[in-house]
């Protein structure tokens, strides 16, 4: 007899571009040029979940659409992340920018 135990997150993010499991990779950006990436958010539970993408500042360079909403049990929604570099920024090469 074989027994096992598994775990599934109540809400998961999937279908990230470039085969990534947990990172949105926008690549190089040009100042003033909009770049968009899509992914999905899924409710794997039997509960209703509310989501809201927080902006750290009013002049944020990344936005999400829809910005907020509800996920019914078993429901998935597509989300569009839009980035526009408003000025030149210098990030350390290869180091991801973490948004909380």
VENRAUR-V223135 format. One record per pair of residues at least 12 apart in sequence whose ideal C-beta (glycine too) atoms are under 10 Angstrom apart, sorted by sequence separation. I is the first residue (numbers start at 0). J is the second residue. D is the distance in Angstrom with one decimal. If there is no record, write none. Layout:
# VENRAUR-V223135
i: [I	I]
j: [J	J]
d: [D	D]
This chain:
# VENRAUR-V223135
i: [24	40	51	52	54	65	66	23	50	52	53	64	65	23	51	52	53	64	65	23	50	51	52	63	64	50	51	52	63	64	19	50	51	62	63	64	49	50	62	63	80	17	19	49	50	61	62	16	48	49	50	61	62	15	16	48	49	60	61	62	15	16	47	48	60	61	14	15	40	47	48	59	60	61	14	15	46	47	48	59	60	13	14	38	40	46	47	60	12	13	14	44	46	48	50	52	59	60	12	13	14	34	35	37	42	43	45	47	58	11	12	13	40	42	44	45	50	52	60	11	12	35	41	42	43	44	10	11	40	42	43	10	11	42	43	9	10	11	28	41	42	43	8	9	10	41	42	8	9	10	40	41	42	8	9	40	41	61	63	7	8	9	10	25	39	40	60	7	9	39	40	61	10	23	38	39	40	9	38	39	59	10	37	38	37	38	36	37	38	36	37	55	35	36	37	54	55	35	36	53	34	35	36	52	53	34	35	33	34	35	33	34	32	33	34	32	33	31	32	30	31	28	29	30	31	25	28	29	30	31	28	30	23	25	27	30	29	30	23	25	28	10	28	9	14	13	9	14	11	14	16	15	12	24	25	23	22	23	21	22	22	23]
j: [36	52	63	64	66	77	78	36	63	65	66	77	78	37	65	66	67	78	79	38	65	66	67	78	79	66	67	68	79	80	36	67	68	79	80	81	67	68	80	81	98	36	38	68	69	80	81	36	68	69	70	81	82	36	37	69	70	81	82	83	37	38	69	70	82	83	37	38	63	70	71	82	83	84	38	39	70	71	72	83	84	38	39	63	65	71	72	85	38	39	40	70	72	74	76	78	85	86	39	40	41	61	62	64	69	70	72	74	85	39	40	41	68	70	72	73	78	80	88	40	41	64	70	71	72	73	40	41	70	72	73	41	42	73	74	41	42	43	60	73	74	75	41	42	43	74	75	42	43	44	74	75	76	43	44	75	76	96	98	43	44	45	46	61	75	76	96	44	46	76	77	98	48	61	76	77	78	48	77	78	98	50	77	78	78	79	78	79	80	79	80	98	79	80	81	98	99	80	81	98	80	81	82	98	99	81	82	81	82	83	82	83	82	83	84	83	84	83	84	83	84	82	83	84	85	80	83	84	85	86	84	86	80	82	84	87	87	88	82	84	87	70	88	70	75	75	72	77	75	78	80	80	78	95	96	95	95	96	95	96	97	98]
d: [7.9	9.9	9.3	8.8	8.5	9.1	9.5	5.5	9.4	8.4	9.3	9.4	6.9	9.7	9.5	5.6	9.4	7.0	8.5	7.0	8.6	6.9	7.0	5.7	4.8	9.3	3.9	9.8	7.1	8.2	9.9	6.3	8.1	8.7	5.5	7.0	7.2	6.1	7.5	7.6	9.9	9.0	9.1	7.4	7.7	6.3	5.1	5.1	9.5	5.3	6.6	7.0	8.2	8.0	7.6	7.0	7.9	9.3	5.0	8.6	9.1	7.3	5.9	4.8	6.0	8.4	7.4	5.0	9.8	7.0	8.6	9.7	6.1	10.0	5.2	8.8	9.3	5.8	8.8	9.9	6.1	6.8	4.6	9.6	9.7	9.4	6.8	5.9	5.9	5.2	9.5	9.0	6.5	9.2	8.5	7.9	9.7	8.8	7.2	8.0	9.2	9.9	9.9	9.6	9.0	9.6	4.9	9.0	7.3	8.8	5.5	6.3	9.0	3.8	6.2	8.3	8.9	8.7	8.2	7.5	7.7	9.2	7.4	6.6	8.6	8.5	6.6	5.2	6.7	5.9	7.7	6.9	8.5	6.4	9.9	9.6	5.7	6.0	8.8	8.3	5.3	9.4	9.2	7.0	7.0	7.4	7.4	10.0	6.0	7.4	9.3	4.1	8.9	6.5	4.1	6.8	8.0	9.0	10.0	5.3	8.7	9.1	9.6	8.7	5.1	5.6	9.8	8.5	7.0	6.7	8.3	6.8	5.5	8.6	10.0	5.4	5.7	6.9	7.6	6.8	8.9	7.4	5.7	5.7	6.7	8.5	9.3	5.1	7.1	7.6	7.3	7.2	5.6	5.0	9.9	9.5	7.5	6.7	8.4	8.6	9.0	5.0	8.0	8.9	7.9	7.5	7.6	6.2	5.1	9.6	7.3	7.5	9.4	4.8	8.6	7.1	9.4	7.0	7.5	8.6	7.2	6.3	9.6	4.9	7.5	8.2	8.0	6.9	7.1	9.3	4.4	6.5	5.7	5.4	9.6	5.9	9.9	9.1	8.7	9.4	9.7	6.8	8.7	9.5	8.9	8.0	9.8	8.0	9.2	9.5	9.6	10.0	8.3	8.6	9.3	9.1	6.0	9.6	9.6	9.9	9.7	9.1]
